[in-house]
Amino acid sequence: FVVWDETLDKDLPPSLYKSSKPDFFGNLNWPSIGYPNNINSGTIPAKLRYDQQEYIPTETSSSSNVVNIYVIVNPPNAGSVTIQPSSPSYLLNTQITLTASAANGWRFVRWSGDLNSTQNPISIVLDANKTIIANFEELVSTFTQKIAIPSYFYPGGSSLSYWQKIINSTGSVGLVVINPSDGPGNNKDLNYSNIVSSLQSVGIKVVGYVYTNWGSRDINIVKSEVDKHFQWYNLDGIFFDEASDLLEKVTYYQQLYNYVKQTYGTDKIVIINPGINTLEEYINTADIIVNFEDEYTKYINWQPSGWEYKYSPYRFWHLIINTPFENLENAINLSKERNAGWIYVTDDNLPNPWDTIPQDSYWQKELSLVSSSSLITTYYQLTINITPNNNAGDVLVYPEYSNFLYLAGSTVTLTAQAKQGYKFSNWSGDVGYSTNTTINLIMDTNKVVIANFIVKSTSSIDQPPIINSVNLQNNETISGNFKLIINCEDDNAITKLELYIDGTNLTTLENSPYEYELDTKILSNGEHILLIKAYDNSNQTTTLSINFIVNNKQDLNYLKEEYILTLNNDNRNETIELYDEVELIEIYDLKGNKVYEISQKINSLKFLKIGSYIYKAKLKNGEIKFGKLMVLK
């Protein structure tokens, strides 16, 4: 039944305008219609209009204007999403509102896919077909740590005993990575198919290895290897190795995450391995992040960045190598303190610490230590009240979760914004007393926070603008992209804010909320001055100056994956150069023996024999980078 609508009928599919019934109707009659005061059975309104020569469309008049939205709930059954207005398809540039609702025991955390946001509900414009993933997180009170193993040994010959050891450890081992040939290889291997089936039959998840060369590998090649893993071995997910920690590479890994989830299912696991502390922006690009991969001696003094404690231990995996038996217990205990839900500790070492499973005594102790206690996950409720009433102002919350439940230790940023006729006075309640419009709150218990607003004074004297607060503190150190949030007010109206860095105009903000995404990589590392100049509608101004420090990590891609040097100084040698960030480079033979250390620029290695080596670059901030070194005649 189709109701005639002169504003819409021109956008019906072209087939409805045909003078004769389309073939796909077969023996069915044309649908009945509704037409003002005249029900014409067997006639579609658009066809009627066509027959009366009122409107004759082209073949493309409608199909190019119709878009679709596909919504995926991750994981399935964790919640639901409603779309308003609801329709099977939409006209191009239609605005819709998405609302995510969590099932009992879950909370909504973020949108991903073609939408990257934590806002809920959220309105978007359908300017193209879109696939959007609603991601939910389980509100578990305890989490049992599991062992996850990079099992880079062949499922055959003498190595079969390693696989059997893993299968016999079900309950403690939850996940393994298979790596047939630096990826899936060129052909399906029946031995890998069999071992994958055996592991999955006892409840162990299996993911496939794909390297990304720190986000510089062709993404289409990476996707093709993902396809091979799933098509050949029916895996539970993908392990993306050599993952970047740079902000500009987040999009690359987001695309890979979306590809796996959209192509093979939201239940598939996506893991990235930067092997070091990374940016919080990467949390949306993976289900699990390997944020430590190094020796035990480094792990002792290593700490997560801090933001990791806002998330479930399930999201983090630590790989600790070269760990003596007597230090095994301390390594496991530290991993639990540091919010690692996945762990693997081994006494194996470079150049390949993943080609064995520890001896029985070591392995049995690791199994017992991992399963001996659970990681406690506690969530706290945030309640926000506004006085004298909700008409006085708003409170912006970041990150904002639909049920305001936050993991213990999470930091929540609150910003008070006054409405017309009011101004912000102070915070009270469990946050204490503060007049700053923007505050940070650590969720270490259930908290009730009150935002107090008061009626503005009606003084006849025109006052200059007031800059109430800026989320950048004096002498604060920042890096990457930093969102400036500025709160200001005037007794009449703010017309604009001008932002200057080191005397150079950065931008002009003309609309509230006054926010600006500052890319600190356009600035040199070191001290800088931010100047904020606020104007009101009487052209009165107020300025505020803030000193801050930029400290960005350098892109370490100048350290190549492979260097080639010859013994005859023929000026064809590649140069290994130590930048300020690199402390030294150690060179190992393929048996894992250290043969040399470099502490300056070199292009000759006469002290090495012809052959292949592994180099290990140690950075002054404690990070590690590996590569290959070939010495030729």
C-alpha positions as CSV (number, residue, x, y, z in Angstrom):
1,F,0.0,0.0,0.0
2,V,1.6,3.3,-1.2
3,V,0.2,6.7,-0.1
4,W,0.5,9.4,-2.7
5,D,2.8,12.3,-1.7
6,E,3.7,15.0,-4.2
7,T,6.9,15.8,-2.4
8,L,8.2,12.2,-2.4
9,D,6.7,10.4,-5.4
10,K,9.3,11.8,-7.8
11,D,11.9,9.9,-5.7
12,L,10.3,6.5,-6.0
13,P,12.3,3.8,-7.9
14,P,12.2,4.3,-11.7
15,S,10.4,1.0,-12.2
16,L,7.3,2.4,-10.6
17,Y,7.0,4.9,-13.5
18,K,6.8,2.3,-16.2
19,S,3.7,2.3,-18.4
20,S,3.6,-1.5,-18.1
21,K,4.1,-3.8,-15.2
22,P,7.8,-4.6,-14.5
23,D,8.8,-8.2,-15.2
24,F,9.8,-8.9,-11.6
25,F,6.2,-8.7,-10.5
26,G,5.5,-11.9,-12.4
27,N,1.8,-12.9,-12.0
28,L,1.3,-10.5,-9.2
29,N,-1.0,-7.5,-9.6
30,W,0.2,-3.9,-9.3
31,P,0.0,-2.9,-5.6
32,S,-3.1,-1.0,-4.5
33,I,-2.7,2.7,-3.8
34,G,-4.1,5.5,-1.8
35,Y,-5.0,8.7,-3.7
36,P,-7.0,11.6,-2.4
37,N,-10.6,10.8,-2.7
38,N,-10.0,8.2,-5.3
39,I,-8.7,4.7,-4.6
40,N,-7.6,3.2,-7.9
41,S,-7.0,-0.5,-7.4
42,G,-4.2,-1.8,-9.5
43,T,-2.4,1.5,-10.1
44,I,0.7,2.9,-8.4
45,P,0.4,6.7,-7.8
46,A,3.7,7.4,-9.6
47,K,2.5,5.4,-12.6
48,L,-0.8,7.3,-12.5
49,R,1.2,10.6,-12.6
50,Y,3.3,9.3,-15.4
51,D,0.3,8.3,-17.4
52,Q,-1.2,11.7,-17.0
53,Q,2.1,13.3,-18.2
54,E,2.5,15.2,-14.9
55,Y,6.1,13.9,-14.3
56,I,8.4,11.8,-16.3
57,P,11.6,10.9,-14.4
58,T,15.0,9.8,-15.8
59,E,16.3,6.3,-15.0
60,T,18.7,7.7,-12.4
61,S,16.4,10.1,-10.7
62,S,16.1,8.1,-7.6
63,S,18.8,5.4,-7.2
64,S,21.6,7.9,-6.9
65,N,19.8,9.7,-4.1
66,V,19.2,6.7,-1.9
67,V,21.6,5.7,0.9
68,N,21.7,3.0,3.5
69,I,23.0,2.6,7.0
70,Y,24.1,-0.7,8.4
71,V,24.5,-1.0,12.2
72,I,26.5,-3.7,13.9
73,V,26.3,-4.4,17.7
74,N,29.7,-5.6,19.1
75,P,29.7,-8.0,20.7
76,P,26.3,-9.4,19.5
77,N,23.5,-9.3,22.1
78,A,25.4,-6.8,24.3
79,G,22.9,-4.1,23.5
80,S,20.8,-2.6,20.7
81,V,20.6,0.5,18.5
82,T,17.6,2.6,17.5
83,I,17.5,4.9,14.5
84,Q,15.2,7.9,14.2
85,P,13.6,8.4,11.9
86,S,13.4,4.6,11.1
87,S,13.5,3.6,7.5
88,P,14.9,0.8,5.3
89,S,16.7,3.4,3.3
90,Y,17.1,7.2,3.3
91,L,17.4,10.1,0.9
92,L,21.0,11.4,0.5
93,N,21.9,13.9,3.3
94,T,19.1,12.9,5.6
95,Q,19.9,13.6,9.3
96,I,19.3,10.7,11.6
97,T,19.8,10.1,15.3
98,L,21.5,6.9,16.7
99,T,20.8,5.8,20.3
100,A,22.7,2.8,21.8
101,S,21.1,1.0,24.7
102,A,23.2,-1.5,26.7
103,A,21.8,-4.9,27.8
104,N,21.8,-5.8,31.5
105,G,25.5,-6.2,32.6
106,W,26.9,-4.2,29.8
107,R,27.7,-0.5,29.0
108,F,28.0,1.4,25.7
109,V,31.6,2.7,25.2
110,R,32.0,4.0,21.6
111,W,30.9,4.1,18.0
112,S,33.4,2.9,15.4
113,G,33.4,2.1,11.7
114,D,32.2,5.1,9.7
115,L,31.6,7.0,13.0
116,N,34.3,7.6,15.7
117,S,32.6,9.0,18.8
118,T,31.6,8.2,22.4
119,Q,28.6,10.6,22.2
120,N,25.3,8.8,22.8
121,P,22.7,9.6,21.4
122,I,24.4,11.1,18.3
123,S,23.0,12.8,15.2
124,I,24.7,12.3,11.8
125,V,24.1,13.2,8.2
126,L,23.9,10.3,5.7
127,D,26.1,11.8,3.0
128,A,26.9,8.2,1.8
129,N,26.2,4.6,2.6
130,K,27.6,4.0,6.2
131,T,28.5,1.0,8.3
132,I,28.6,1.9,12.0
133,I,29.6,-0.4,14.9
134,A,28.2,0.1,18.4
135,N,30.7,-1.2,20.8
136,F,29.7,-2.4,24.3
137,E,31.8,-3.5,27.3
138,E,30.8,-6.1,29.9
139,L,30.6,-4.8,33.5
140,V,32.4,-7.8,35.0
141,S,33.5,-7.5,38.7
142,T,36.4,-10.0,38.3
143,F,38.6,-11.0,35.4
144,T,40.7,-14.1,35.4
145,Q,44.1,-13.5,33.7
146,K,44.8,-15.8,30.8
147,I,48.0,-16.8,29.0
148,A,48.3,-15.7,25.3
149,I,51.2,-17.2,23.3
150,P,52.9,-16.0,20.1
151,S,53.4,-19.7,19.0
152,Y,55.9,-19.2,16.2
153,F,56.8,-22.9,15.8
154,Y,55.6,-25.4,13.2
155,P,52.8,-27.9,14.1
156,G,54.9,-30.9,13.1
157,G,58.0,-32.8,13.9
158,S,59.7,-32.1,17.3
159,S,57.6,-28.9,17.8
160,L,54.4,-30.9,18.1
161,S,55.2,-31.4,21.8
162,Y,54.9,-27.6,22.3
163,W,51.4,-27.6,20.8
164,Q,50.4,-30.6,23.0
165,K,51.6,-28.7,26.0
166,I,49.3,-25.8,25.1
167,I,46.3,-28.0,24.5
168,N,46.9,-29.7,27.8
169,S,46.8,-26.2,29.5
170,T,43.3,-25.3,28.5
171,G,41.8,-23.1,31.3
172,S,45.0,-21.2,31.8
173,V,45.8,-20.6,28.1
174,G,43.2,-18.6,26.3
175,L,44.7,-17.5,23.1
176,V,47.5,-18.3,20.6
177,V,48.9,-16.7,17.5
178,I,49.8,-18.8,14.5
179,N,52.4,-17.6,12.1
180,P,52.9,-20.0,9.1
181,S,55.3,-17.8,7.2
182,D,55.5,-14.2,8.4
183,G,51.8,-14.3,7.8
184,P,49.6,-16.9,6.2
185,G,52.1,-17.8,3.5
186,N,51.2,-18.6,-0.1
187,N,49.4,-21.9,0.4
188,K,47.1,-23.5,2.9
189,D,49.0,-25.9,5.2
190,L,47.0,-28.9,6.4
191,N,49.1,-29.2,9.6
192,Y,48.0,-25.7,10.6
193,S,44.4,-26.5,9.8
194,N,44.5,-29.5,12.1
195,I,46.2,-27.7,15.0
196,V,43.8,-24.8,14.8
197,S,40.8,-27.2,15.0
198,S,42.5,-29.0,18.0
199,L,43.0,-25.8,19.9
200,Q,39.5,-24.4,19.2
201,S,38.0,-27.8,20.3
202,V,39.3,-27.2,23.8
203,G,38.2,-23.5,23.9
204,I,41.5,-21.8,23.0
205,K,41.1,-18.9,20.6
206,V,43.4,-18.8,17.6
207,V,44.5,-15.6,15.7
208,G,46.6,-15.2,12.7
209,Y,49.8,-13.2,12.4
210,V,50.0,-10.2,9.9
211,Y,52.7,-7.6,10.0
212,T,52.0,-4.0,9.2
213,N,55.5,-2.4,9.2
214,W,54.5,0.3,11.7
215,G,51.6,1.4,9.5
216,S,53.5,1.8,6.3
217,R,52.7,-1.5,4.6
218,D,50.2,-1.3,1.8
219,I,46.8,-1.8,3.5
220,N,45.4,-3.8,0.6
221,I,48.2,-6.4,0.9
222,V,47.5,-6.5,4.7
223,K,43.8,-7.1,4.0
224,S,44.6,-9.9,1.5
225,E,46.6,-11.7,4.2
226,V,43.7,-11.3,6.6
227,D,41.5,-12.9,4.0
228,K,43.8,-15.9,3.6
229,H,44.0,-16.5,7.3
230,F,40.2,-16.6,7.7
231,Q,39.5,-18.5,4.4
232,W,42.2,-21.1,5.0
233,Y,42.0,-21.6,8.8
234,N,38.7,-20.3,10.0
235,L,40.4,-18.3,12.8
236,D,39.0,-16.4,15.7
237,G,40.8,-13.1,14.9
238,I,44.0,-11.4,13.6
239,F,47.2,-10.3,15.3
240,F,48.6,-7.1,13.6
241,D,52.3,-7.0,14.4
242,E,54.7,-4.1,14.1
243,A,51.9,-1.6,15.0
244,S,52.7,2.1,15.1
245,D,52.2,4.3,18.1
246,L,52.0,7.5,16.1
247,L,48.8,9.6,16.1
248,E,48.8,9.9,12.3
249,K,48.6,6.1,11.9
250,V,45.4,5.7,14.0
251,T,43.3,5.8,10.9
252,Y,45.3,3.0,9.2
253,Y,44.6,0.6,12.1
254,Q,41.0,1.8,12.4
255,Q,40.4,0.8,8.8
256,L,41.9,-2.7,9.5
257,Y,39.7,-3.1,12.6
258,N,36.6,-2.1,10.6
259,Y,37.6,-4.5,7.8
260,V,37.9,-7.5,10.1
261,K,34.7,-6.7,12.0
262,Q,32.6,-5.9,8.9
263,T,33.9,-8.7,6.7
264,Y,34.2,-11.6,9.2
265,G,32.0,-10.7,12.1
266,T,32.1,-8.5,15.2
267,D,33.0,-11.6,17.3
268,K,36.4,-11.8,15.7
269,I,39.3,-10.6,17.8
270,V,41.5,-7.7,16.6
271,I,44.9,-7.4,18.3
272,I,47.6,-4.8,17.6
273,N,51.2,-5.0,18.8
274,P,53.1,-1.7,19.2
275,G,55.0,-3.5,22.0
276,I,55.3,-0.2,23.9
277,N,53.1,2.3,25.6
278,T,50.9,3.9,23.0
279,L,48.2,6.6,22.7
280,E,44.7,6.2,24.1
281,E,43.4,6.9,20.6
282,Y,44.4,3.4,19.6
283,I,41.9,1.9,22.1
284,N,39.3,2.1,19.3
285,T,41.4,0.3,16.8
286,A,41.7,-3.1,18.6
287,D,40.1,-5.4,21.1
288,I,43.5,-6.1,22.7
289,I,46.7,-4.1,22.7
290,V,50.2,-5.5,23.4
291,N,51.6,-2.5,25.3
292,F,54.7,-4.3,26.5
293,E,57.1,-6.6,24.7
294,D,60.6,-6.8,26.1
295,E,62.9,-8.3,28.7
296,Y,62.1,-8.8,32.4
297,T,64.9,-6.4,33.4
298,K,63.0,-3.6,31.6
299,Y,59.6,-4.7,32.9
300,I,60.7,-4.2,36.6
301,N,60.6,-0.4,36.3
302,W,58.2,-0.1,33.4
303,Q,54.7,1.4,34.0
304,P,51.7,1.8,31.7
305,S,50.9,5.4,30.6
306,G,48.0,5.6,33.0
307,W,45.0,5.8,30.7
308,E,44.9,2.0,30.5
309,Y,43.4,1.7,34.0
310,K,40.2,3.2,32.6
311,Y,39.6,0.0,30.6
312,S,39.1,-3.7,31.3
313,P,42.2,-5.9,31.8
314,Y,40.9,-7.9,28.8
315,R,42.2,-5.0,26.6
316,F,45.9,-5.4,27.4
317,W,48.6,-8.1,26.8
318,H,52.1,-8.1,28.2
319,L,55.0,-10.2,26.7
320,I,58.0,-10.6,29.0
321,I,61.1,-12.4,27.7
322,N,64.4,-13.5,29.1
323,T,62.8,-14.0,32.6
324,P,64.8,-16.3,34.9
325,F,62.8,-18.9,36.8
326,E,63.4,-17.1,40.1
327,N,61.8,-13.9,38.8
328,L,58.7,-15.6,37.2
329,E,56.4,-15.0,40.1
330,N,57.3,-11.3,40.4
331,A,56.7,-10.8,36.6
332,I,53.2,-12.3,36.9
333,N,52.3,-10.3,40.0
334,L,53.5,-7.1,38.3
335,S,51.4,-7.8,35.2
336,K,48.3,-8.1,37.4
337,E,49.0,-4.8,39.1
338,R,49.5,-3.2,35.7
339,N,46.0,-4.2,34.4
340,A,47.2,-6.9,31.9
341,G,44.4,-9.5,31.3
342,W,46.7,-11.4,28.9
343,I,50.2,-12.4,29.8
344,Y,53.1,-14.6,28.5
345,V,56.4,-14.9,30.4
346,T,59.3,-17.0,29.0
347,D,63.0,-17.6,29.6
348,D,63.5,-17.7,25.9
349,N,65.4,-14.7,24.3
350,L,66.4,-13.0,21.1
351,P,66.6,-13.4,18.2
352,N,63.3,-15.4,18.4
353,P,61.9,-15.7,21.9
354,W,58.7,-17.3,20.5
355,D,60.1,-20.5,19.0
356,T,59.7,-22.6,22.1
357,I,57.5,-23.2,25.2
358,P,59.3,-23.1,28.6
359,Q,60.5,-26.4,30.2
360,D,57.9,-28.3,32.3
361,S,58.9,-26.9,35.8
362,Y,58.9,-23.3,34.5
363,W,55.6,-23.8,32.5
364,Q,53.7,-25.5,35.4
365,K,54.6,-22.7,37.8
366,E,53.5,-20.1,35.2
367,L,50.2,-21.8,34.8
368,S,49.6,-21.9,38.5
369,L,50.6,-18.3,39.1
370,V,48.3,-17.0,36.3
371,S,45.3,-18.8,37.6
372,S,46.0,-18.2,41.3
373,S,44.1,-15.0,41.6
374,S,41.7,-12.8,39.7
375,L,42.0,-9.2,38.6
376,I,39.3,-7.2,40.4
377,T,37.4,-4.8,38.1
378,T,35.3,-2.3,39.9
379,Y,32.9,0.3,38.4
380,Y,31.7,3.4,40.1
381,Q,28.6,5.5,39.5
382,L,28.8,9.3,38.7
383,T,25.7,11.4,39.5
384,I,25.6,15.0,38.4
385,N,23.1,17.5,39.8
386,I,22.6,21.1,38.6
387,T,21.3,23.9,40.8
388,P,19.1,25.9,41.0
389,N,17.6,23.8,38.1
390,N,18.5,22.4,34.7
391,N,17.6,25.7,33.0
392,A,20.6,27.3,34.6
393,G,23.3,25.4,32.8
394,D,24.7,22.2,31.4
395,V,27.7,20.0,32.3
396,L,29.8,18.4,29.6
397,V,31.2,15.1,30.5
398,Y,34.2,13.4,28.9
399,P,34.3,10.5,28.3
400,E,30.5,10.3,28.5
401,Y,28.9,6.9,29.0
402,S,25.2,6.5,28.7
403,N,24.9,5.1,32.3
404,F,27.7,7.1,33.8
405,L,29.5,4.0,35.1
406,Y,33.3,4.3,35.1
407,L,36.1,1.9,35.8
408,A,37.8,2.4,39.1
409,G,40.7,4.9,38.7
410,S,39.2,6.5,35.5
411,T,39.6,10.2,35.1
412,V,36.5,12.1,34.1
413,T,36.5,15.7,32.9
414,L,33.6,17.9,33.7
415,T,32.9,21.3,32.2
416,A,30.2,23.6,33.4
417,Q,28.4,25.8,30.8
418,A,26.0,28.5,31.9
419,K,22.8,29.2,30.0
420,Q,21.3,32.6,29.2
421,G,20.9,34.8,32.3
422,Y,23.1,32.6,34.5
423,K,26.7,32.3,35.3
424,F,28.7,29.4,36.8
425,S,29.4,29.8,40.5
426,N,31.2,26.7,41.8
427,W,31.3,22.9,42.1
428,S,30.3,21.1,45.3
429,G,29.5,17.6,46.5
430,D,32.1,14.8,46.3
431,V,34.5,17.0,44.2
432,G,34.9,19.5,47.0
433,Y,34.7,23.3,46.4
434,S,36.1,24.7,43.1
435,T,35.3,27.7,41.0
436,N,37.1,26.4,37.9
437,T,34.5,25.6,35.2
438,T,36.5,22.6,34.0
439,I,37.7,20.0,36.6
440,N,39.1,16.5,36.5
441,L,37.5,13.8,38.7
442,I,39.1,10.5,39.6
443,M,36.5,7.8,40.0
444,D,37.7,6.0,43.1
445,T,34.2,5.6,44.6
446,N,30.6,6.4,43.7
447,K,30.4,10.2,43.4
448,V,27.7,12.9,43.4
449,V,28.8,16.2,41.9
450,I,26.8,19.4,42.0
451,A,27.3,22.2,39.5
452,N,26.0,25.5,41.0
453,F,24.9,28.4,38.9
454,I,23.7,31.8,39.9
455,V,21.7,34.6,38.2
456,K,23.8,37.1,36.4
457,S,24.1,40.6,37.8
458,T,22.1,43.3,36.0
459,S,24.7,46.0,36.5
460,S,24.5,48.9,34.0
461,I,28.3,49.1,33.6
462,D,29.5,47.0,30.6
463,Q,32.1,44.7,31.8
464,P,35.0,43.1,29.7
465,P,34.9,39.4,29.0
466,I,36.0,36.9,31.7
467,I,38.1,33.8,30.8
468,N,37.0,31.4,33.5
469,S,39.2,28.4,32.7
470,V,41.4,26.6,30.2
471,N,42.1,22.9,30.4
472,L,45.8,23.6,29.7
473,Q,47.6,24.3,32.9
474,N,50.6,26.6,33.2
475,N,53.9,24.6,32.5
476,E,51.9,21.5,31.5
477,T,53.6,19.1,29.1
478,I,51.5,17.9,26.1
479,S,52.0,15.9,22.9
480,G,50.1,14.7,19.9
481,N,46.7,16.2,19.3
482,F,45.5,18.2,22.4
483,K,42.0,19.5,22.5
484,L,41.9,23.0,24.0
485,I,38.7,23.7,25.9
486,I,38.2,27.4,26.9
487,N,35.3,28.6,29.1
488,C,34.6,32.3,29.1
489,E,31.6,34.6,29.7
490,D,30.5,38.2,29.3
491,D,27.7,40.3,30.7
492,N,26.5,40.8,27.2
493,A,28.0,38.5,24.6
494,I,31.4,37.1,23.5
495,T,32.0,37.7,19.8
496,K,35.2,35.8,19.3
497,L,38.4,34.3,20.8
498,E,41.8,34.7,19.1
499,L,44.4,32.1,19.9
500,Y,48.1,32.9,19.4
501,I,51.2,30.6,19.9
502,D,54.5,32.4,20.3
503,G,53.0,35.6,18.9
504,T,51.6,34.0,15.7
505,N,47.9,33.8,15.2
506,L,46.7,30.2,15.3
507,T,43.0,30.5,14.8
508,T,39.8,32.5,15.7
509,L,36.9,30.9,17.5
510,E,33.5,32.5,17.0
511,N,31.1,30.0,18.5
512,S,30.6,28.3,21.8
513,P,31.8,25.8,22.9
514,Y,35.2,27.3,22.4
515,E,37.3,24.3,21.5
516,Y,40.3,23.8,19.2
517,E,42.2,20.6,18.3
518,L,45.9,21.6,18.6
519,D,48.3,19.5,16.6
520,T,51.4,19.9,18.7
521,K,53.6,18.3,15.9
522,I,53.5,21.6,14.1
523,L,55.5,23.0,17.0
524,S,59.1,22.2,18.0
525,N,59.7,20.2,21.2
526,G,60.3,22.6,24.1
527,E,58.6,25.6,25.7
528,H,55.9,27.7,24.0
529,I,53.4,30.4,25.0
530,L,49.7,30.3,24.3
531,L,47.9,33.7,24.3
532,I,44.1,33.8,24.5
533,K,42.4,37.0,23.6
534,A,38.6,37.3,24.2
535,Y,36.4,40.0,22.6
536,D,32.9,41.1,23.6
537,N,30.3,42.9,21.5
538,S,31.6,46.3,22.8
539,N,35.1,45.3,21.5
540,Q,36.4,45.1,25.0
541,T,39.1,42.5,25.4
542,T,40.7,40.2,28.0
543,T,43.9,38.2,27.5
544,L,45.3,35.2,29.2
545,S,48.8,33.8,28.7
546,I,49.8,30.2,29.4
547,N,53.3,28.7,29.2
548,F,53.4,25.0,28.1
549,I,55.8,22.4,26.9
550,V,55.7,20.2,23.8
551,N,57.3,16.8,24.0
552,N,56.5,14.6,21.0
553,K,58.2,11.3,20.2
554,Q,60.1,11.3,17.0
555,D,59.0,9.0,14.2
556,L,61.5,6.1,14.4
557,N,60.9,5.0,10.9
558,Y,64.3,6.5,10.0
559,L,65.6,3.2,11.6
560,K,65.1,0.9,8.6
561,E,63.9,-2.7,8.8
562,E,67.1,-3.9,7.0
563,Y,70.6,-2.5,6.4
564,I,73.1,-3.8,3.9
565,L,76.8,-3.2,4.4
566,T,79.9,-4.5,2.6
567,L,83.4,-5.1,3.9
568,N,85.3,-3.2,1.2
569,N,84.3,0.5,1.9
570,D,83.2,0.9,-1.7
571,N,81.0,3.9,-0.8
572,R,77.9,1.8,-1.4
573,N,77.3,1.1,2.2
574,E,74.1,2.2,4.0
575,T,74.6,4.3,7.1
576,I,73.2,3.5,10.5
577,E,72.9,6.8,12.3
578,L,72.1,7.3,16.0
579,Y,69.8,10.2,16.5
580,D,69.4,11.9,19.9
581,E,66.6,9.5,20.9
582,V,68.8,6.4,20.4
583,E,71.1,5.4,23.2
584,L,72.9,2.5,21.5
585,I,72.5,-0.3,19.0
586,E,73.3,-3.9,19.9
587,I,74.1,-6.4,17.2
588,Y,73.3,-10.1,17.7
589,D,74.1,-13.2,15.5
590,L,71.3,-15.5,14.6
591,K,72.1,-17.7,17.7
592,G,71.2,-14.8,19.9
593,N,74.8,-13.9,20.9
594,K,75.6,-10.2,21.2
595,V,78.6,-9.4,19.1
596,Y,78.9,-5.7,19.1
597,E,77.5,-2.4,20.4
598,I,77.3,0.9,18.3
599,S,77.3,4.3,20.0
600,Q,78.0,6.5,17.0
601,K,77.4,6.7,13.2
602,I,78.9,3.8,11.3
603,N,79.0,2.6,7.7
604,S,81.6,-0.2,8.0
605,L,81.5,-3.4,10.0
606,K,84.9,-4.9,9.3
607,F,84.7,-6.6,12.7
608,L,81.8,-8.8,11.6
609,K,81.9,-11.9,9.4
610,I,79.8,-12.1,6.3
611,G,76.3,-13.1,7.1
612,S,73.0,-12.0,8.7
613,Y,72.5,-10.3,12.0
614,I,69.7,-8.8,14.2
615,Y,70.1,-5.3,15.5
616,K,68.4,-4.0,18.6
617,A,68.1,-0.2,19.0
618,K,67.7,1.0,22.6
619,L,66.0,4.4,23.0
620,K,66.7,6.7,25.8
621,N,63.0,6.5,26.8
622,G,63.3,2.8,27.3
623,E,61.7,1.7,24.0
624,I,63.2,-0.9,21.8
625,K,63.2,-1.3,18.0
626,F,64.6,-4.4,16.1
627,G,65.8,-4.8,12.5
628,K,68.0,-6.9,10.2
629,L,71.6,-6.3,9.3
630,M,73.4,-8.0,6.3
631,V,77.1,-7.9,5.8
632,L,78.2,-8.8,2.3
633,K,81.5,-9.3,0.6
